[in-house]
Amino acid sequence: MNQQLAAILPLETLQSGGAGPLYLKLRQSLEEAILSGKLKQGDALPPERDLADYANVSRVTVRKAVDDLVRDGLLVRRHGSGTFVVRPVSRVEQSLSRLTSFTEDMVRRGLNTRAEWLERGLFQPSPDEMMTLGLAAGALVARLGRLRIADDMPLAIERACVSAEFVPDPLAVTSSLYSALEKKNARPVRAVQRISACNIKEPDAAMLGVSVGAAGLSIERVSYLSSGRVVEFTRSLYRGDTYDFVAELTIPEQ
């Protein structure tokens, strides 16, 4: 392990630079290893214990250095798997004037997308779901919760619910929810979306690979059919360091 670490983080690099916080020297050395390609996209970072022993620093120091790189988007923590190298964060812009699914939006940008299912099934609706979707007593809702990932970067946690009338078999939804709704002639044509700033808490922070308290965007969307009926109620949480929502404004002619 020491031989592997020496190839990535030469001790002379860690020990150079004179006075200064130890965590900052380690952070800079790890960043250089990533940017120079010594640590490549998808590589697992050595365990914090091994890094601490090799650099002769405390695990608290290593954790602080790693937290900084996670926050800057160079590393990502995957619950139960470890910490991995990712490419530097490239911010994604989404127009607020166009109603598209996450999958469609990322494909249009040429990004490779995938999702990890968090929840998928039919459930008794909550009072909020029943009221927002206008459900009758005894109706069921399909809930689809996903961790949205683009180019190996976790971007958002999306929790959507629709009436079981439109998605009777949630397990049949394998990619875009809007594509599934389109097959039922129930693709939404407009939506009202509310966006607010928030600090990301556990367990969402671990899934998104950010530190607890990191900036996020909380988004609630209610989507409508052409008839005016609500078809989708979605709550999403986006990483604040990777996503920008852009609105085009026009000035009415006098």
Helices and strands as residue ranges (DSSP letters): H 2-8, H 11-15, H 22-35, H 48-55, H 59-71, E 75-78, E 82-85, E 92-95, H 102-108, E 113-123, H 127-133, E 141-150, E 153-163, G 170-172, H 177-183, E 190-199, H 204-208, E 215-224, E 230-239, E 243-246
